[in-house]
Amino acid sequence: MIPSITPALLHTWLFDGQEIALFDLREHGQYGEAHLFYAVNLPYSRLEIEAPRLAPNRAVRVVVYDQAGGELAQRGALRLQALGYDAVHWLEGGSLGWRSAGFELFAGVHLPSKAFGELVEHACHTPRISALELAQWQRQGKPMVLLDGRPLEEFAKMNIPGATCCPNGELSYRLEDLVSDPQTPVLINCAGRTRSIIGAQTLINLGIDNPVYALENGTQGWYLVDLPLEHGGKLAYPPHSGKALAQQRERAATLASKAAVQWVQAEQVIEWQRDARRTLFLCDVRSPEEFAVGSLPGAEHCPGGQLIQSTDLYLGVRKARVVLFDDDGVRAPVVASWLRQMGHEAYVLKGGLDSGLALPVRPAWTLSLAEASASELDGALLMDLRSSSAFRKCHLRGAQWAIRPHLAEQVGDERRRLVLIADDPRVAELAVSELPEAQRMAARLFPQGLEGEWPQVTDDLSLPDAACIDFLFFVHDRHAGNKEAARRYLAWETGLIAQMNEAEIASFAPLVQTDPVATRLVHAGRGQPGQGAHAVNPPVSRLSTVLFDSVAELRAARGRRDQERVLSYGARGNPTAFALEDLVSELEGGYRTKLFATGLQAITQTFLAYLRPGDHLLISDGVYGPVRRLARELLLPFGVQVAYFAADGQGLEAAMRPNTRMVYSESPSSLLYELNDLPAMAALCKPRGILLAVDNTWGSGYLHQPLALGADVSVMALTKYLGGHSDVMMGSVCTTREAFAALSRSSDTCGCTVSPDDAWLVLRGARSLASRMAVHERQCLEIASWLQGHEAVARVYHPALPEHPGHALWRRDFKGSNGLLSFELADTTLAKAEAVVDGLRLFGIGASWGGFESLVMLAELGERQFATSAREAVLRLHIGLEDVGSLRRDLDQALRS
């Protein structure tokens, strides 16, 4: 018996971070009229052909549906089970049940890709030009390069005069062979909107010098203002000349890095392929011509532009691993950057076509349906299984149109031999499998060699539109001279965002072009333009009581304050603190931020917000010392189970339990600066529903963004670098959208707030963070390198040093380093360590760090549960803003005393 699933549970599954394949089993025309946003069309007529390609891991969760939760879904689910899929469910009520449950249905095709294109334009403000403006440029003879981002077969159907075909997946690799002058405007068009937007934004994201524009509404917009289109065009990009390849690779790698794309070795991909819990797609993003010459065993051809434009045709499993490759080091990273923005776990294969990777190849289909002999054609009934549009255009005389879901019913009383006509013999074999045994055994394929000799019927419109369930008139009419259909299609595209719910919108993350962090630190948290004359700095807004003009206004504020930030009472924040929250959210790249009186209180509220009695908490063994006391004296007495994992993250998976609710990391760790692989930790946590929280005080948001690497919660002590002047205490917690509600409720329940005076001090300090951090980094590295060569020093701990454990992770995940380092003395006695500390003149002895001054402390490692290589006495330095020569001389005299 096939288990069912409710619409509500399916909605939860779609956003739980785990793999899922959602298949609409209706034919293409039915699917395109109204379907679920993330549904992939797996027509029942081709189910066994396409399912292994769209969902290669038979253990993946699969949900199938039809229109009303009826017989088609049941038949399809059984067919999938017969293929070996062992986690198949059917949606109760089908698409109509989904709508009845309050969820949206969408018309059209390639919904995630199309909607993403609209979101990209909305978020990135992609420059655009109208058809009339382009036509005017052409009449004026203005220099420009017009590139059509569609494949050549689409380009040949219709194109704008003067356009060259260059599919979007080729743009990054072919641009210099198409555009010689960096001042020449480049215009990208397609048939509608998506590929125009994505193509133009690709070039903008790559940082090319040329002005770039998307042609608004593509060839349809051109046609709608009565401008002529050309047909049969063949002008395509030239062969790659080899020039600018190094620059192209550098641009592509930079863009991929911004989108958090990672490169993987062939050995890692082989290991992933063996992982029975996960789905793997290996995609060759090169051109069809290149793929035809040869590719890697086990790879599917997914031309880059089309993979972005119609992702659901290639990837049938949400949250699967997707590994892309090329042979140039340019195209795959750029395509991967887009897939990452679309929410896919995309990687680039190191070495590409030359990597030597070989994955298992799906076995070839063995046909058992034989062709009819001449004698078997006598008196036979011809059943045409090609597309309904092909049947209408031309079919064999006497043939009836048929499709697998309806075939058995259509020929139920038929006694004649059935001879099937099909472009793909596999489709005929699947259709025959629906028949009773007698019909099935007698069925044959029409001989291909005889099709040209058989009488033909052309332009047969006797097949009514309602029967053409495989054809989506909504999409195709726009190219058939129907202007109203074109207008409806464009209105559908531009209206997609309004149909989407918050979770669907949040699943995408367009890579917005932003100013450098140093610039944003100066301008963030200062309010919006248009306020009239105002001060540079936000004012200090001291308040407790907030007055309202009416009871209704008070009631409205209190009704909204749990869902949004509203000024309602001093215990729930003040305008100065709100400005700092915005700055921290900008710095961390998170959804929203809450502020707390100290960094330790921020950590405490993180635990209180998400943990309950019986939950299990895993804490890094390299955590900030007072957290151990917090766990011991607060969490354990309240029934929260606490355990520690190695400071470098090793053994984390083995330490997890069924009731593990949170992993609390600090990377780099306190004192010894061990590094954690946050994306790998997130990959362990998310499928298990475990929250990943990270103390980001070392990175301060400026050097490191844990939320971008998969963390749910990022904690900082603003006392340190953001305050920067050793005169204010404060902590912050920034979260993802999904994690924020629990933190906000807990914070408000506990009455957590910060003084506006303190918030103003942190805002003041943040403005100079970039400039100060540059000095801290430069001087600390100089001191660290100098200490390595000092005879009194045995070892230096600093993540930016090449020999530091985890240095590769630091290079991958961090934008720089700060002013902290630790070191061991050659003389390991505690007395010697204390003498060095006491002998320093410019280094103050005191807790904390991140201010303008240099500090020294003896490191306390005694509570660590995992063994370290550190000796008994470790000194921690914070290198301040003093002259580095003065600091070096002070250290030298203390070390030699």
N, C-alpha and C positions, 0 to 999 in steps of 0.2 A: 504494500500500500504506500502510495506517495504522500508524504506529509504536506500539509498546507501551511501557509503563513499568512498572517493578517496584514493589511496595509500598514498599520501602525508599527508592527515589528519590522516589516521590510524597510520602512523609513529609518528606523534605528540602525538596522544592519548597513544601510547605504552610507552611514556616516560614523561607523564605529571604528574605522581605521583598518579593518581587516579585509581580506580579499573577498570579492563577490562578483559573480557573473549574473547579470539580469537580462534575460532573453525574452523578447516579444516574438512569439512563434507564428504570428500572422504573416501574410504575404506583404510585400513591400508597399503596395498601395494602401492596404488597410492600416498597416503600421504608421504610415506617414500622415494619416488623417488625425490620429490622436493617440499619443503614447506617453509613457513615463519619461522623465527628463534623461535619466541615465540608461534607459533601455537600449540594448543592442538588438538590431533586427536579425533574427535567425529564422528565416522562413522555413516552415515545415517542409516545403518542397525540396529544400537543400540541407536539411538538418544534419544528417550524418556526414555530409561533405564538408560543411563549414565549422561544425562544433569543435573538432580537434584542432583546427587552426585558431579559432577565437578563444578557446579555453583549453590549452594544451595539458593542464594538470587536472586529471580526472578526480582529484580529491577536493577541488575548490567548491565552495558553497555556490549552488546554482539555484536561481529562482526563475521559473518560466510563467508566462501568462498569455491569455488570449483576451478576447473582448469581455467575456462575462464569467470567466472561471469555469469554462465548460469542457466539452469533450476534446477539443484540440489541445488544450494545455495538458490534459491527462495523457493523450496519445504521445505528445512530444516528450513528456517527462519519462514515460516508459521507454521510449527510444533512447533517451540519454542514459538511462540506467543500463540498458542493454549494451551501450558503448563503454560502460565501466564507471560512469559518474555516480558516486555513492553518497552525495549530499544534495540531492535534487529536491526542490520544494515547488509547489504551485501556489500562485497568489489567489487567495480567496476573492471571488467576485471579479477577477480580472481587472482590466483597465477601468471598467465602469465602477467596480468596487473601490478602486483607488480614488476615483473622483468622489464617490459617495462618502468616503472617509475624510474628505476635506482637502485632499491633495490635488495638485494641478496636473492636467494633461496638456501635452504640447503637440502641435502640428509640425509638419516638416521633417527634415532629415538632418543628421549630423548635429544634433542639438548642442551637446557640450562644446563642440568646436565653434559653431555659429555664435552661441551666447558668449563664449570667451572672446571672440573677435569684437563683439560689441562692448564688452567690459574693458578690453584693451584700449579701444578708442576713447571710452569714457574716462579711464584712469590716466592714460598717457597723453591725451589731447593730441592724437596723431594728426599732423597737418593734412588738410585735404583741399582738393580743387574740384570745382563742378565741371560738368561736361561742357557747358557754354564757355567757361573760362579757358578750358583746354583748347576748344575750337578757336577761340580768339587768339591764343598764343600761336597756334598753328598758322592762322591767317597772317599774323604779324611776322612769321618766320623766326620766332624767338627760339634760341638754342634750347634743346631739351632732349632727354632720352626717355622714351615711353616703353615700359616693359610690362608685358602681360604675364601675370604670375600663375597662369593655368598650364596644364600639360598640353602638348602639341595637338593631340586629338581634339581637345576642347577649343583650342585656339583656332583650328582649321574651320570649325563650325561658324564662327563669326569673330571678327576682331576690329578694333578701332584702327583706322588708317594711320600708318606710321609706326605701329607697335611692333616690337620684337618679342617673340615668345621666350620667356625665361622663367620656368616654374620657380616658385618661392624657395624651394629647397636648394636651388642652384645659385641663388642671388649672391650669397656670401663668397662663393667660389668663382663666379663668372664676372663679377662686377667690373674689374679692371680691364677685362677684354671687351666690355660693352660701353664703358664710360671712360674717356681719356682725359677729360678736363674736370678737376675737382670743384669747379665753380658751376658746372652745368647742372640745372635742376633734373632730378630723376623722379619720374612719375610711375606709380605702380597701379595696374588695373586688373580686374578679373571680370566675371560676368555680373557679380552683384557687389557685395561689400566685404566679406570676410578676408579673402585673399588680398584684396587691395590694402586693407588695414594691416594685416599681418606682414605682408611684403614690405610696405613702407616702414613699419615699426621695426622690422628686422634690421634694415639699413641704419635707422636711427639708433637702435640699441648697439649696433656695431661701432657707432661713432664715426661714420664716414663724413668727409668734409662737405659733400654736396648737399644742397637743399633737397629735401625729399618730401613728396606729397603722395597721398592716396587719392585715386580718382573716385569721387563720391558716386556710389551706386553703379560703378563699372559700365559694362556694355549696355546694361539695361537703362541706366541713366542717360547714356548717349542716345539710345534709340528713343527714349521717351521725349526728348526735345527735338525729335525729327532729324537727327544727324545720321548720315549713312554709315552702315557697317560694311566691312569687306568679308568675303567668304572664300574658303579654300586657302587661307594663308599658310605659308610654310617657312616664313622668316624666323629662324631660331638662333640661339647663341652660337658663337663659333667655338671650335675646340679650345681648351685651356692652353694658353701660351706659356705658362710657367712663370710669368712675371708676377711680382707682388705676392707669391705664395707664402713667403715668410711673414709678411705683414698680415695676410689673410689669416694665417694660423694664429698669430698673436692676438688679433682682434677677436677671433672665435673663442680662444681660450679665456680671454678676459671676460667676455660676455658670459661664457659658461660658468666661470667662477662666481660672477655676480648672482647667478641663479642657483648656486650651490650644487652644480653638477660635479660628479666625481668620475675619475677615470678608473677602470678596473682591469686587472690582468686576466688573461685567458684562463688561468688556473682557478681564479675566483669564480668566473662564470661557469666553469665545469662543476665546481662545488655547489653553486646555486642550482644548477640543473638537476643535481642529485637530491636536492632538498624536497622531500615529498610534501612539505607543508606549504610551499610557495610556488607561484606561477612565474615562469620566465619567458619573455619574448626576446628573440634575437633578430634585429631589424637592420637590413641593408638599405641605407637611405639614398644610395646613388641612383643614377638615371636608369631607365629600363634597358637602354642599350648596354650600359656597363654591367648590369646584373645578368643580362643574357650571356655575356662572355664568360662569366664565372663568379661564384660567390663562396662564402663559407658554408660547409655542410651544416644543415639544420637551420639556416637563416631563411627568413621570409623577406620578400621584396616589399619595402614600405617607402616609396619615394618621399623624400623629406617634406616637401610642400604639402602633399596629399595626406601625409601622416598627421599633420597639424590641422588641415582643413576638414578631414573626415576620419578622425581618430577611431571612431567606433567601427569602421570597416576593417581595422587592423588589430585593435586591442579589445578583446571581449571581456576582460577581467579588470575591475577597478582595484587599485592598490597593488598591482602586480609589479614585478621587477621588469624593466625594459632596458635592454642593452642595445645601443646603436653603434654602427660602425660605417666607415667609408674607407677610401684609400688615399685621402689627402689631408686629413686632420683639420678640416675646415667645416664641412657640411654637418657631420654628426654632432659636434659640440653645439652648433647653433640650433639645430633641431631639438637637441636635448634640453637646451635652455628654455625653449617654448613648452616642451612637455612638462618640465618641472613647474613652470608657472601654471600649467593646467592641472597640477596636483598629482602627476604621475611620478613614480620612483624611477627616473631615467638616469642611465649611466652611459659613458662612452668607453668603448673597448680600446685599450692601449694596443697600438700596432695595427688596428683595423684589419683590413683584408690580409695583411701580412702577419697577423698574430699567431697563426697556426691553430686557431680554435676550431674544433670540430665537435658538433653536438649531434645526437642521434637524429636521423632523418625519418620522418613519418613514412611508414610503408606505403607503397603504391597501391592504388585501388585495383582490385581484381574484378574484371567484368565477367558476369556469367550470362548475361542476356545476349542471345545470338541474333544475328541479322536474319531477316526473312529471305527465303529463297523466292524465285519468281513464282513458283507454284503456290507458295504460302500467301502471296499477295492477292491471289484470286479470291474475291468475296470477303476480304478482310476489312475491318473497320480501322481507318487511319485516325490516330489520336495525336494531335500536335501539342507537344509539351514545351515548345519554345515560348518566349514572352508573348503576351497578348498583343503588344504593339507590332511585333514581327509578324504575327499571324494576320493581323489586319492588313499589313502592308503587302504580304504575299504568302500564300500557302498552297499546298498541293490540293488539287480538286478532290472533293469528297471527304477531306479531313475535317475533324471537329477539334475545337480548341479544348484543352483539358489542363488540369493542374492537380498535383498530388492530393491535396486535402479533399478534393471533391471527386476524384476519379472513380473510386469504388462505387459511390452513389450514382454517378453519371452512367456507368456501364453495368449497373446491377442486374438488369434483365437481358443483357446482351449475350447472344450465343455465338456470334462471329468471333473469329480470331482477332485479337487486338494487335495492331502494328503501330509502334510508337515512333514519333519523329521528335528528335531532341538535338539541340546544339551540343549538349554534354550527355553522353550515354549514361553517366552515373545518375543523372536526374531521372532518366527513364527507368533505370533499375530500381530506384527508390520508389517511384510511383507504382511500379508493378508489385512491389512488396505489400502494398495495401490491398491487393486483390485476393479473392478466394483462390484456393490451390489450382483448380482447373483452369481458370483464366490466366493465372500466373505462369503455369507450365506451358501454356500455348502461346503466350505473348512473345513478340519479336520486335527487333529494331528495324526501322525502314533502312534499306541499303543506301548508304551515302552515294554510291555510284549511280543510282537510278534517279536521284532527286531531280537532276537536270532534264531527264527524259519524261518525267511525269507532267501531265497538264497542270498549269498554274492558275490560281485565281489571285488577282491583284486588287488592292484598295477595297477590300471587303469590310464594310462597316456593319455587317449583320450582327456581329458580336457586340452586345450593348455595353455601355460604359460600366454599368453596375457589375458586369461579369468580370471586368478587367481588374481583379483584385491585386494583381502584381504591379500595377501602373499607377503612379501618383500624379494625377492630372495637375494638382496644385503646384508642383514644381516645374513640370515640363511645358505647360501652357504659356509661361512667360517668354519662352523662346520661339513661340509659334506665331508671332505677330499679334499677340493679344496684349495690348497695352494695359488693360485693366488688371489682367493677371499679373503683369510685371509690377504694377503699383501695389497690389495686394501682397506680393512676395516681399517687396522692400519694406512695406509696413510691418509684415510679420517679423523680419529680421530686426528692425529697430525697436520692436515692441517686446523682444524676448526678455530683457532685463526686468521689465515690469511684471512679467509672469513668474519670475523665479522667486523662491523663498530665500530667507537669510542663509540657510545652510548651503544651498546650492551656490549662491553668490560667494560665500566664504570659502568654498572649495577651490576657488581660483585665486591666484595671487600675481596679477600682472606686474612686471618688473618696471616700476615707475622710475623715470629719470629724476634723480634728486641732486641737490647741491651737495658738495662734500660736507662731511660731518662738522668740520670746523666752521663752515658757514651756517649750518643749521643750528649749531649751539649758540651762535650769536643771536639768531632771529627767533628760535623756538620759544614758546611760552610767553610771547609778548602781545598776544591778541591778534585779531584779524584787521586787515586794512579797512579803511572807511569809517574809522571812529572819530574822525576830525582831529584837531590838535590834541596831542597826548604826550606823556612823558616817555622817555626811552625805556625805563624800567617799569614793570608793573608796580602799582602802589602797595604799600603794606596795609592790608585790610584787616584791622583788629575788630573782632566781633564775637559776641555770644548769641544774643537775641537777634532774630531777623524779623522785621515788621512786614505785614501784608496789608493791602488795601481793603480786603474783604475776607469773610470766612470762606467764600468759594475759592478765592485765590490760595488761601492757606491749605484748604482741603485738596486742591489740585496739586500743589507742590508736594504734600505728603503722600499723595497717591502715586506720584511719579518717581519719588526719590529712591525707591528700591530698584528701579529699572534704568534710571539715567541720573546724571550728575545735576543736582538741583540745589540751589542755595536755600536751605531751610532752617538750619540751626548750626551754631558754631561747632558742635561736636561732630558734625558731618562734613566739615571742611570749610574753607574760606577761599575767596578769589585768588589770593596770593598762592595758596597751596595748590589750587586748581591749575594755575599757570605752571607750577613746577611739575605737577603730574603730567601735563601735556609734554613738557620738555623731556622728562624721563621716558615716556612712551615713544617719543620720536627717536630718542637715542637707542633704546632697547629694540625698537622695531616690533613692539607689541601692541595689543589691543587697547588696554587701559592700565593705569597704575594707581595703587594706593600708597599713602605715605604713613610712616610711623615714627615715633619719638626717637628710636635708636635702631641700629642695624639688627641687634639681638631681638628687639620687639618685632621687627619685620619677619625674622625667622620664626619666632613664636607664633605669630598670627598665620604664617604659612602652614604650620603644623595644625593649629586649632581649626583652620578653615576646612581642611580636607581629611583629617584623621578622626576616627571614632574608636571607642573601646573595641578591642578584638582585631583591629587592623594591625598590619605588620609594616614597619618602617625600616628601610635600609639606608644607612648613613655612611658616607665616605669616611674611611679611617683618617683621611687627611683634612678633616673638617676643622673650622675655626673652633678653638678650644672650648669656649663657654657653651657650645651646642651640646657637648657631652653632658654637662651639668643639667641643661634644660631637659634633655632626654631622660636623665636619671631621676630628677626631682619633680618633673611635671608630667611627662608622657607615661612613664612606667606606672606611677601610682594611679593614673587614669585609665589603665588597661590597654595602652598601646604597646605592642610588642616591638622592641628595638634590637636591631643587629647591625653590624658594621661590615663593609666590604673593603677590599684593598684600595688604597688611595689612587692607584693607577687604573682602577676599574676591572682588573682581572678577577675572574671567578664570580662576577655579578650574577650571571644566569643561574649558576648552581645555588646561590644564596636566596633566590626568589622562592616564595611559598604561594600556595593558592590564595592566601589572604593578604599578600603584599599589596599595599595601597599606594605607596610612594617610594621613589628612590631619590635621595637627597645627595647631590654631588657638589663638590667644590673643585673647580678646575681653572687654573692650576690650584693645587692644594696649598693649605697654609704651610709655611716654613720651608718645605722641601720641593714644592712646585711640581708635583706629579700631575700629568695630563690625563684627561679622560676623553675617550672617543665618543662624543655626545651623539652623533648620528647612529652609531652602533648601539649605544645604550637605548636610544629612543626606539630603535627597531626591536629591541627586546621588550620594552615597556608597553608600547602601544597595543600590540595584539593581545596583551594580557590585561588591558585596562588599568595599567599602573601609571600614575602621574610621575613625570620627571621634573624635579625642581633643582635649580642650580644656583649656588652662590656665585654671583658674577662681580663681586667687589674688585677682584684683581683686574678684570677687564673693563670694569666701569662703564659698560655699554659702548664706550669709544673704541676699545680694542677688540671687543668680543660681543657677539649677539647669540646667546644660547637658544633663544626662541627660534631663530632662523635655522638652527641645527637640529630641531626636533623637540626641545624642551617645552614644557607646558607653563613653567613658572620660573622667573628670574628674580633673584633677591640681590639687593645691593645695600651696602652701608654708604650712604651719601656723605657721611662724616669724612670719608676718605677723599678721593680725588675730586669728586664733584664739588664738595664744599671747598676743599683745597687750601684752607687758611687756618685749620686747627682751632676754630672758634664756634663750631656748631655740631650738634648731634642729630642724626636723622637716618632713617632707613626707608627703602622702597621695595615694593613687590609689583612687578609687571607680569602680565599673563597673556595667554592667548584668549581669543573671544570665548571659547568654550569653558575655560577655567575661571573666568573673572567673576561670575555671579556668586559662587561660593565664597570667594575671598571678600567681596564687597559686603555680603550679608554678615560674615563673621566680624569684619572690621567695624561695621556700624553697630552691631550688637554689643561689642566690647567698648564702644565709645572711643575708638582710636582716632586721634586727630593730631595735627602738628601746629605749632605756633606760626602765625604769618610772618613774624620777625625772623624766625629760623628759616622758613621757606624762602624768604627774600635773600638771606645770606647764602643759601645754596644756589639760588638763581644767579646771584652775583658771581659766585665761584665758577659756575658752569660756563659762563661766557668766555673764560680764559683757559678752559680745560685743554683744548687742543694745543695751545702755545706752551702751556706748562708741561703737558705730557711729552712733547717733543724734547724738551730739555731733560726731563727725568729719564727718558729712554736713552738718549745719547750719552748722558753722563754715567748712568748706571752700567751700560755696556762697557764703557771705557774703564770704569772701576773694576768690573767683573774680570775683564781681560787682564788688567794689571795685577789683580789679586792672584790670578792663576799662575803668574810667573814669580810670585813672591815666595821666598824661601820659608817664611813662617806659616804659609797656608798650604793645607793638604788638599782641599777640594772646594770648588765653588758651585753653588746651585743657582742656576738662572736658565729659564726655558729657551732663551734666545741663543745660548751657547750651543754650537753644533753637537757637542758630545753629551748634552743633557738628555737623560732618558725622556722620551716623548717629544723630542725636538721636532720630529716630522709632523706630529699632530699640531704643535704650536704654529708651524709654518703654514699648515693647511687651514686652520680655523681662526687664527688671530691676525689682526692688522698691525701688530707691533707689540712692544713690551713696555713696562713701567719702571719705577725706581726701586723695586724690591730685589734683593738678592740675599742669599745666606751662604755662609762659608764655615769650613772646619779648619781648625788650627793643626799644625804639625804636632805641637805639644797638646795632647788630648786632655790634660788635667783641667778640672773646673777652675782651679785657682788661677791658671794662666788665662783662661777665658775672661774671668772677672777682672783681672789686671788689665787686659787689653781694653775692656769696656770702660773701666775707671780712668784709663789713661787718655781717652779720646777727649779732645777739646771742643770740636765743632759739632760732634754728634751728641744730641741730647739723649738721655736715658729715659725712655717713656714709651707707653703703649700707643697703639694706633700707628697710622702712617698716611701718606697721601697729601700732607700739607706741604708748604714751601720749604720746610726745614728738614735737615738730615737727622735721622734717629738711629739708635742702636738698642737691641734687646738680646738677651740670651733666650734662645729658642727652647721651648718646653715640649719634649716629645714623649714624655714618660707615659702618657695615657694611650698611646697608640697600641692597637691590638695585633697588628701585623708587623713583622720584622722589617727594619729598614737598614740600609747600608750606612746610615749616619752614625758618627761616633758620639761619645758622651756629651761633648760641648759643641753646640752649633750657634753661631752668632748671626742674627738677622740685621741687615742694614736697610734703611730707606735713604736713598740718595736724593737730596733736596736740590734746591736751585742755587746753592752757593757756587762759587768758582770751583770747577772740578780739580784744578791744581791744588787748591787749598785743602780740599777733602783728601786728596791722595797723600799729601804731605802729612796731614793729621793721622791718617791710618798708618802710614809708614812709621812715624815716631812711636805710635802706640804698640805696633807689632814688634818693634825692635827693643822696646823697653824691658 
